[in-house]
Amino acid sequence: MPETSKWLESYNPQIQPDNTAGFVEYLRWMCLPNAEDDAIKNALKTKVLQEAAQKSSGYRSYYETRDRYLDEILDNAIVKTPWLTKENSVLTVQCDWRVRVGGQRGPESILLPAFDAVGMPCFPSSTLRGVARAAAMRERCDTAISELGRVPTQQVEQEIACYFGALDVPEEHQAGKVIFLDAYPTGKQWRSNLAVDMANNIWKWERGELKYQSNPNVFLSLKNVTFRIALCPTVRCSQAAFLQVRQWLIEGLQEGLGSQVNSGYGAVNKVNKQVISSKSSPICEISFKLTGQLIHSYQFLQWNEEKAKFVGESEPEVRPIAFKSMLRYWFRVLSLGFVASADVQTRWEPMLFGGIDPQMQGVLRFTIANGRSPRTRVQAQNAACLKQSGALCVEFSPEARSLSQSQCNAIQALMKHLTWLMFHLGGVGQGARRPLYQRSEQPFYRGATLEATQGFSASPTTLEHWHTCFKTELQGFYQQLSQLTGITPLPIQNLATPYDGQLPTHEVLRQNCCMVLCGGAPIGNKCFSLGLLHQEAFLGTNGKGRNLYDSELCGDSQQNPSPIWIKELGEYQVATIFNCTGKRRDFLNTLRTQANTNYQEIWGNRGLI
């Protein structure tokens, strides 16, 4: 193993960290000034975080001590306040998935969860107070709009300050009426809930253009955690005020806790063993089954002495952010051909999905219910392919309160069409651009099969019926996009001029894009269109038994994604070919000839057919 952190040298028992050491203790050894190879350096960072997460079972004794300390504080408060009880002063909150609270930058610019002076993860009182205050503001603003038709901002802030305090109010209201204590995971339920997480922003805007570049960043989050929130009244707090703040806190928790709440993080499913759910009705809820290369959270690394490098196995996990990213991708593909790229970048995409530049929360929220991943990370050669399942829920976030009713209606209808198209144009996670097929070499499975098991009407059985469905969904999407953007009409069936965008990958539905339905006999262990594509693109082997394919047809590992998407639809497939010229046009002609009567164009040079 290369020179690295002392925490990873397991052969020296004298420097092994104690199991009760907080994760910050591991990070003190993160800096690796002698590691010049970025791949080795990034692998070592991941390994240190992985080690910290594995040893986090030792946090339990610390959290049990915090539980006892909290009980002592509450017992003293109850003695001084006759109407106060543990039932109304403590909230036991359960999160089914991951929570990201904090945002401190640690060594190597890693985003860390909030932690206390001992280096243990916690939920700061300021965060909890902010959750309750935001809920109070939303409630009072909604009341003002229903009664007055407008929001008297200054008046609402004065009312809220009577509970939470502020500097620019009368002295008797400057201090908050309720004390929020830092919240900690409960000791009895702690089961190594510190987890390595990963964010990978593959597509990003740069100088008005979209760039494709994988950029995985690892960090730590809390997973499947249960924690206790405690509130104490001040001497100026009445029982009514205390219960009101408590209710606002519960309502705020229903909207989510911490960052990235619109991507499934911080979703609270139980408070005091009572199941809670979001107030908004879902736009759509689709049960799904994913088979193939799956959705992964990060690479589980082990040092391989024979290869003299870290070897990783992907950690499968059902992640709502993967579905959000794929819906964002197809929204760009469908909208950039008809809406100015500057408007998509700065207005419509961040308004719907959120963004950093400009910074917007996004009016949509994506969560996964009953998400199930396989127990193993390994795809065995002679075993059934691994599967993931769950239910994707798309709903409005609190940011949608600023929208008009007509905008909400347009977005709701648009997302229903977009979700149908996403499920029927490709997969999700790794291998999303290819249907599932089996190989004789590792990885033994490539591609992905994304199947909606509930939420859509029954799948068509004929080519003509499939064509009708695609045409209906595409027309519906563009009709709602026109309604939302105010661009009328969108010339989706009369493309008089070529698309003049500047996307380097040309992944946009416009004149140079073709979308076709086709069917035929399987070729080997691949469906008809994928087998034909690989026949056209095959270049031979690299001398090590690895097959090589033409990057112009299949992409490559040098940040060039495949320009051809293929989705299997029973006995038929839908192929989406971007920038359909040269070899891609030749492939399309071969596909048309080989498919014969089982061929139907959905989108061509004239647009929607």
VEXDOTI-727360 format. One record per residue (C-alpha): y, z, x; residue number from 1. Coordinates in steps of 0.5 Angstrom, whole numbers. Layout:
<sites>
SITE     Y     Z     X   i
SITE     Y     Z     X NUM
...
</sites>
This chain:
<sites>
SITE     Y     Z     X   i
SITE     0     0     0   1
SITE     7    -2     3   2
SITE    12     4     5   3
SITE    14     7    -2   4
SITE    16    14    -5   5
SITE    12    20    -3   6
SITE    10    21   -10   7
SITE     5    15   -10   8
SITE     2    18    -4   9
SITE    -4    21    -8  10
SITE    -8    22    -1  11
SITE    -4    27     1  12
SITE    -5    33    -4  13
SITE     1    37     0  14
SITE     6    33    -4  15
SITE     3    32   -11  16
SITE     8    33   -16  17
SITE     7    39   -21  18
SITE     5    37   -28  19
SITE    11    41   -30  20
SITE    16    37   -26  21
SITE    21    33   -31  22
SITE    21    26   -30  23
SITE    28    26   -26  24
SITE    24    29   -20  25
SITE    20    23   -20  26
SITE    26    19   -20  27
SITE    29    22   -14  28
SITE    24    18   -10  29
SITE    26    12   -13  30
SITE    31     9    -8  31
SITE    27     4    -3  32
SITE    31     2     2  33
SITE    26    -2     6  34
SITE    23    -6     1  35
SITE    26   -13     2  36
SITE    21   -16    -3  37
SITE    24   -16   -10  38
SITE    17   -17   -13  39
SITE    14   -11    -9  40
SITE    20    -7   -10  41
SITE    20    -8   -18  42
SITE    13    -6   -18  43
SITE    14     0   -14  44
SITE    19     2   -19  45
SITE    14     1   -25  46
SITE     9     5   -21  47
SITE    14    11   -21  48
SITE    15    11   -28  49
SITE     8    10   -30  50
SITE     6    16   -26  51
SITE    12    20   -29  52
SITE     9    18   -36  53
SITE     2    20   -34  54
SITE     4    27   -32  55
SITE     8    28   -38  56
SITE     3    32   -41  57
SITE     5    38   -37  58
SITE    12    38   -41  59
SITE     8    42   -46  60
SITE     9    49   -44  61
SITE    16    48   -43  62
SITE    17    45   -50  63
SITE    13    51   -53  64
SITE    18    56   -49  65
SITE    24    52   -52  66
SITE    21    53   -59  67
SITE    20    60   -58  68
SITE    28    60   -55  69
SITE    30    57   -62  70
SITE    26    61   -66  71
SITE    30    67   -63  72
SITE    37    64   -64  73
SITE    35    63   -71  74
SITE    33    70   -72  75
SITE    39    72   -70  76
SITE    43    67   -74  77
SITE    39    69   -80  78
SITE    41    77   -79  79
SITE    48    75   -79  80
SITE    48    70   -85  81
SITE    45    73   -91  82
SITE    44    66   -95  83
SITE    41    63   -88  84
SITE    33    61   -88  85
SITE    29    58   -83  86
SITE    27    53   -88  87
SITE    35    50   -89  88
SITE    37    51   -82  89
SITE    31    47   -78  90
SITE    29    40   -79  91
SITE    22    38   -77  92
SITE    23    30   -75  93
SITE    17    25   -74  94
SITE    18    18   -71  95
SITE    12    14   -72  96
SITE    14     9   -66  97
SITE    19     9   -60  98
SITE    26    13   -60  99
SITE    31    11   -55 100
SITE    37    16   -54 101
SITE    42    17   -49 102
SITE    43    11   -44 103
SITE    45    15   -37 104
SITE    44    10   -31 105
SITE    39    13   -26 106
SITE    37    10   -19 107
SITE    36     3   -19 108
SITE    40     2   -25 109
SITE    34     4   -30 110
SITE    36     6   -37 111
SITE    34    13   -38 112
SITE    33    18   -44 113
SITE    37    24   -45 114
SITE    35    30   -41 115
SITE    37    37   -40 116
SITE    39    41   -34 117
SITE    31    41   -32 118
SITE    30    34   -33 119
SITE    26    34   -39 120
SITE    28    29   -45 121
SITE    32    32   -51 122
SITE    36    30   -57 123
SITE    43    32   -55 124
SITE    47    36   -60 125
SITE    53    30   -60 126
SITE    48    25   -62 127
SITE    45    29   -68 128
SITE    53    31   -70 129
SITE    54    23   -69 130
SITE    49    21   -74 131
SITE    51    26   -79 132
SITE    58    24   -79 133
SITE    57    17   -79 134
SITE    53    18   -86 135
SITE    59    22   -88 136
SITE    63    17   -87 137
SITE    59    12   -90 138
SITE    58    16   -97 139
SITE    66    17   -97 140
SITE    68    10   -96 141
SITE    63     8  -101 142
SITE    65    13  -106 143
SITE    73    11  -105 144
SITE    71     3  -106 145
SITE    67     4  -112 146
SITE    73     9  -115 147
SITE    79     6  -112 148
SITE    77    -1  -109 149
SITE    79     0  -102 150
SITE    78     5   -97 151
SITE    84    10   -95 152
SITE    81    11   -88 153
SITE    86    16   -86 154
SITE    84    20   -92 155
SITE    77    20   -91 156
SITE    77    22   -84 157
SITE    81    28   -86 158
SITE    76    30   -91 159
SITE    70    29   -86 160
SITE    74    33   -81 161
SITE    74    39   -86 162
SITE    66    39   -84 163
SITE    66    36   -77 164
SITE    73    38   -74 165
SITE    78    34   -70 166
SITE    84    35   -66 167
SITE    89    32   -70 168
SITE    88    36   -76 169
SITE    91    43   -78 170
SITE    88    49   -74 171
SITE    83    51   -79 172
SITE    79    45   -79 173
SITE    80    43   -72 174
SITE    73    46   -70 175
SITE    67    44   -74 176
SITE    64    49   -79 177
SITE    56    47   -77 178
SITE    53    48   -70 179
SITE    48    43   -68 180
SITE    43    45   -63 181
SITE    40    40   -58 182
SITE    33    38   -61 183
SITE    27    38   -57 184
SITE    20    35   -58 185
SITE    15    41   -61 186
SITE    11    44   -56 187
SITE     4    44   -60 188
SITE     5    36   -62 189
SITE     7    34   -55 190
SITE     1    29   -52 191
SITE     5    26   -46 192
SITE    10    22   -51 193
SITE    14    20   -45 194
SITE    12    12   -45 195
SITE    14     7   -40 196
SITE    18     1   -44 197
SITE    20    -6   -43 198
SITE    26   -10   -45 199
SITE    26   -18   -43 200
SITE    32   -22   -45 201
SITE    29   -29   -44 202
SITE    34   -33   -47 203
SITE    42   -31   -46 204
SITE    48   -35   -47 205
SITE    52   -37   -40 206
SITE    58   -40   -40 207
SITE    57   -43   -47 208
SITE    50   -45   -46 209
SITE    43   -42   -47 210
SITE    39   -41   -41 211
SITE    32   -39   -40 212
SITE    30   -34   -35 213
SITE    25   -28   -36 214
SITE    28   -22   -34 215
SITE    23   -16   -35 216
SITE    27    -9   -34 217
SITE    22    -3   -35 218
SITE    25     4   -37 219
SITE    23    10   -41 220
SITE    23    12   -48 221
SITE    19    17   -53 222
SITE    13    15   -57 223
SITE    10    18   -63 224
SITE    15    24   -62 225
SITE    16    30   -67 226
SITE    22    34   -65 227
SITE    26    40   -69 228
SITE    33    40   -71 229
SITE    37    46   -72 230
SITE    43    48   -75 231
SITE    47    54   -75 232
SITE    53    56   -79 233
SITE    60    58   -76 234
SITE    64    64   -79 235
SITE    68    60   -83 236
SITE    62    56   -86 237
SITE    60    57   -93 238
SITE    53    56   -96 239
SITE    56    49  -100 240
SITE    59    46   -93 241
SITE    53    48   -89 242
SITE    48    45   -94 243
SITE    52    39   -95 244
SITE    52    37   -87 245
SITE    45    38   -87 246
SITE    44    33   -93 247
SITE    48    28   -89 248
SITE    44    29   -83 249
SITE    38    28   -87 250
SITE    41    21   -90 251
SITE    43    19   -83 252
SITE    36    20   -80 253
SITE    34    15   -85 254
SITE    38    10   -82 255
SITE    35    11   -75 256
SITE    36    15   -69 257
SITE    39    13   -62 258
SITE    40     6   -60 259
SITE    37    -1   -62 260
SITE    35     2   -69 261
SITE    36    -5   -72 262
SITE    30    -7   -67 263
SITE    25    -1   -70 264
SITE    27     4   -65 265
SITE    29    11   -68 266
SITE    26    10   -74 267
SITE    24    17   -78 268
SITE    19    17   -83 269
SITE    18    24   -84 270
SITE    23    30   -85 271
SITE    20    37   -86 272
SITE    13    33   -88 273
SITE    17    29   -93 274
SITE    16    22   -92 275
SITE    23    18   -92 276
SITE    25    11   -92 277
SITE    31     7   -92 278
SITE    35     6   -98 279
SITE    36    -1   -98 280
SITE    30    -6  -101 281
SITE    27   -10   -96 282
SITE    29   -18   -96 283
SITE    22   -19   -94 284
SITE    15   -16   -92 285
SITE    10   -20   -89 286
SITE     3   -17   -87 287
SITE     0   -21   -81 288
SITE    -5   -21   -76 289
SITE    -4   -23   -69 290
SITE   -10   -26   -65 291
SITE   -10   -28   -58 292
SITE    -5   -26   -52 293
SITE    -2   -21   -56 294
SITE     5   -17   -56 295
SITE     6   -13   -49 296
SITE    10    -7   -48 297
SITE     9    -7   -40 298
SITE     5    -9   -34 299
SITE     0    -3   -32 300
SITE     0    -3   -25 301
SITE    -6    -1   -20 302
SITE    -5    -3   -12 303
SITE   -11    -8   -10 304
SITE   -13    -7    -3 305
SITE   -17   -13    -2 306
SITE   -11   -18    -5 307
SITE    -5   -13    -2 308
SITE    -1   -13    -8 309
SITE     0    -9   -14 310
SITE    -5   -12   -20 311
SITE    -2   -11   -27 312
SITE    -6   -11   -34 313
SITE    -1   -12   -40 314
SITE    -1    -6   -45 315
SITE    -2    -9   -52 316
SITE     3    -6   -57 317
SITE     6    -8   -64 318
SITE    13    -9   -63 319
SITE    18   -11   -68 320
SITE    23   -13   -63 321
SITE    18   -19   -61 322
SITE    19   -21   -68 323
SITE    26   -20   -68 324
SITE    27   -24   -62 325
SITE    23   -30   -65 326
SITE    27   -30   -71 327
SITE    33   -31   -67 328
SITE    30   -36   -63 329
SITE    28   -41   -69 330
SITE    35   -39   -72 331
SITE    38   -42   -66 332
SITE    34   -48   -66 333
SITE    35   -50   -73 334
SITE    43   -48   -73 335
SITE    45   -51   -67 336
SITE    44   -58   -69 337
SITE    49   -57   -74 338
SITE    54   -51   -73 339
SITE    58   -51   -67 340
SITE    55   -47   -61 341
SITE    61   -43   -60 342
SITE    61   -41   -67 343
SITE    53   -39   -67 344
SITE    54   -35   -60 345
SITE    60   -31   -62 346
SITE    60   -30   -70 347
SITE    53   -32   -73 348
SITE    48   -30   -69 349
SITE    51   -23   -67 350
SITE    53   -22   -74 351
SITE    45   -23   -76 352
SITE    41   -20   -70 353
SITE    47   -16   -66 354
SITE    49   -18   -59 355
SITE    53   -15   -53 356
SITE    58   -20   -52 357
SITE    61   -20   -57 358
SITE    58   -13   -58 359
SITE    56   -13   -65 360
SITE    50    -8   -69 361
SITE    48   -14   -73 362
SITE    47   -14   -81 363
SITE    39   -14   -81 364
SITE    34    -9   -79 365
SITE    27   -11   -77 366
SITE    21    -6   -77 367
SITE    13    -6   -77 368
SITE     9    -1   -82 369
SITE     2     0   -80 370
SITE     2    -3   -73 371
SITE    -5    -3   -70 372
SITE    -6    -5   -63 373
SITE   -13    -6   -59 374
SITE   -16     0   -56 375
SITE   -17    -4   -49 376
SITE   -12    -8   -45 377
SITE   -18   -13   -43 378
SITE   -20   -20   -46 379
SITE   -27   -20   -44 380
SITE   -30   -27   -43 381
SITE   -36   -26   -48 382
SITE   -33   -22   -53 383
SITE   -29   -23   -59 384
SITE   -21   -24   -58 385
SITE   -17   -18   -59 386
SITE   -12   -17   -65 387
SITE    -6   -14   -67 388
SITE    -4   -13   -74 389
SITE     2    -9   -78 390
SITE     7   -11   -84 391
SITE    14   -14   -82 392
SITE    19   -11   -86 393
SITE    26   -15   -86 394
SITE    32   -11   -89 395
SITE    39   -10   -89 396
SITE    42    -5   -84 397
SITE    48     0   -85 398
SITE    53    -6   -82 399
SITE    51   -10   -88 400
SITE    56    -6   -92 401
SITE    62   -10   -90 402
SITE    59   -16   -93 403
SITE    61   -19   -99 404
SITE    56   -20  -105 405
SITE    56   -28  -104 406
SITE    54   -27   -96 407
SITE    49   -22   -98 408
SITE    45   -27  -102 409
SITE    46   -32   -97 410
SITE    43   -28   -92 411
SITE    37   -26   -96 412
SITE    35   -33   -98 413
SITE    36   -35   -91 414
SITE    32   -30   -88 415
SITE    26   -31   -93 416
SITE    26   -39   -91 417
SITE    27   -37   -84 418
SITE    21   -32   -84 419
SITE    17   -37   -87 420
SITE    18   -42   -82 421
SITE    17   -38   -76 422
SITE    10   -36   -79 423
SITE     9   -43   -80 424
SITE    12   -47   -73 425
SITE     9   -42   -68 426
SITE     6   -35   -66 427
SITE     9   -29   -63 428
SITE     9   -25   -56 429
SITE     5   -29   -50 430
SITE     3   -36   -52 431
SITE     7   -37   -58 432
SITE     8   -44   -57 433
SITE     0   -46   -57 434
SITE    -5   -44   -62 435
SITE   -11   -40   -59 436
SITE   -17   -43   -55 437
SITE   -22   -40   -50 438
SITE   -23   -42   -43 439
SITE   -28   -40   -38 440
SITE   -23   -37   -33 441
SITE   -18   -31   -33 442
SITE   -15   -30   -38 443
SITE   -21   -32   -42 444
SITE   -16   -33   -48 445
SITE    -9   -37   -48 446
SITE    -5   -38   -54 447
SITE    -4   -34   -60 448
SITE    -6   -35   -68 449
SITE     0   -31   -72 450
SITE    -3   -31   -79 451
SITE     1   -28   -85 452
SITE    -5   -24   -89 453
SITE     0   -22   -95 454
SITE     7   -24   -97 455
SITE     7   -31   -98 456
SITE     4   -36  -103 457
SITE    -3   -39  -102 458
SITE    -3   -44   -96 459
SITE    -3   -51   -98 460
SITE   -10   -55   -97 461
SITE    -8   -62   -97 462
SITE    -3   -65   -92 463
SITE     2   -68   -97 464
SITE     2   -60  -100 465
SITE     4   -58   -93 466
SITE     9   -63   -92 467
SITE    12   -61   -99 468
SITE    13   -54   -97 469
SITE    16   -55   -90 470
SITE    21   -60   -93 471
SITE    23   -54   -99 472
SITE    23   -49   -93 473
SITE    28   -53   -89 474
SITE    32   -55   -94 475
SITE    33   -48   -97 476
SITE    35   -45   -90 477
SITE    40   -51   -89 478
SITE    43   -50   -96 479
SITE    44   -42   -95 480
SITE    46   -44   -88 481
SITE    52   -48   -91 482
SITE    53   -43   -96 483
SITE    54   -38   -90 484
SITE    58   -42   -85 485
SITE    62   -46   -91 486
SITE    60   -52   -87 487
SITE    59   -57   -93 488
SITE    55   -61   -93 489
SITE    50   -61   -87 490
SITE    47   -68   -86 491
SITE    40   -66   -85 492
SITE    38   -72   -88 493
SITE    43   -77   -85 494
SITE    44   -76   -78 495
SITE    49   -82   -76 496
SITE    51   -79   -69 497
SITE    46   -76   -64 498
SITE    47   -68   -62 499
SITE    52   -67   -57 500
SITE    50   -60   -55 501
SITE    49   -58   -48 502
SITE    43   -54   -48 503
SITE    39   -55   -42 504
SITE    32   -55   -45 505
SITE    34   -59   -51 506
SITE    31   -54   -56 507
SITE    35   -56   -62 508
SITE    33   -59   -69 509
SITE    37   -65   -69 510
SITE    36   -73   -67 511
SITE    32   -72   -61 512
SITE    27   -67   -64 513
SITE    21   -69   -68 514
SITE    17   -65   -72 515
SITE    10   -68   -75 516
SITE     4   -65   -79 517
SITE    -3   -68   -76 518
SITE   -10   -67   -76 519
SITE   -17   -69   -73 520
SITE   -23   -67   -70 521
SITE   -23   -62   -65 522
SITE   -23   -64   -58 523
SITE   -27   -59   -54 524
SITE   -26   -52   -56 525
SITE   -18   -54   -58 526
SITE   -15   -56   -64 527
SITE   -14   -64   -65 528
SITE    -7   -64   -63 529
SITE    -7   -59   -57 530
SITE   -13   -62   -54 531
SITE   -10   -69   -54 532
SITE    -4   -66   -51 533
SITE    -8   -63   -45 534
SITE   -11   -70   -44 535
SITE    -5   -73   -44 536
SITE    -2   -68   -39 537
SITE    -8   -66   -34 538
SITE    -6   -68   -27 539
SITE   -13   -65   -24 540
SITE   -14   -58   -20 541
SITE   -10   -54   -15 542
SITE   -16   -54   -10 543
SITE   -18   -47   -13 544
SITE   -21   -49   -20 545
SITE   -14   -48   -23 546
SITE   -12   -54   -28 547
SITE    -5   -57   -27 548
SITE    -1   -60   -33 549
SITE     5   -64   -33 550
SITE    11   -60   -34 551
SITE    15   -65   -38 552
SITE    10   -64   -43 553
SITE     7   -57   -42 554
SITE    13   -53   -38 555
SITE    11   -49   -32 556
SITE    12   -43   -29 557
SITE    19   -44   -26 558
SITE    23   -42   -32 559
SITE    21   -48   -36 560
SITE    18   -47   -42 561
SITE    14   -52   -46 562
SITE    18   -57   -50 563
SITE    12   -58   -55 564
SITE    10   -53   -60 565
SITE     4   -53   -63 566
SITE     2   -49   -69 567
SITE    -5   -49   -73 568
SITE    -5   -49   -80 569
SITE   -13   -49   -82 570
SITE   -15   -56   -81 571
SITE    -8   -59   -80 572
SITE    -3   -57   -74 573
SITE     5   -58   -74 574
SITE     7   -60   -67 575
SITE    15   -59   -66 576
SITE    17   -64   -60 577
SITE    24   -63   -57 578
SITE    28   -68   -53 579
SITE    22   -73   -56 580
SITE    23   -78   -50 581
SITE    19   -81   -45 582
SITE    13   -78   -44 583
SITE    14   -74   -50 584
SITE    15   -80   -54 585
SITE     9   -83   -51 586
SITE     5   -77   -53 587
SITE     8   -77   -60 588
SITE     5   -85   -61 589
SITE    -2   -83   -59 590
SITE    -2   -77   -64 591
SITE     0   -82   -69 592
SITE    -5   -87   -67 593
SITE   -11   -82   -66 594
SITE    -9   -78   -73 595
SITE    -9   -84   -77 596
SITE    -8   -83   -84 597
SITE    -8   -75   -82 598
SITE    -1   -76   -80 599
SITE     6   -74   -83 600
SITE    13   -74   -80 601
SITE    17   -68   -83 602
SITE    23   -69   -78 603
SITE    25   -75   -74 604
SITE    31   -79   -72 605
SITE    34   -79   -79 606
SITE    33   -72   -80 607
SITE    29   -69   -85 608
SITE    24   -74   -88 609
</sites>
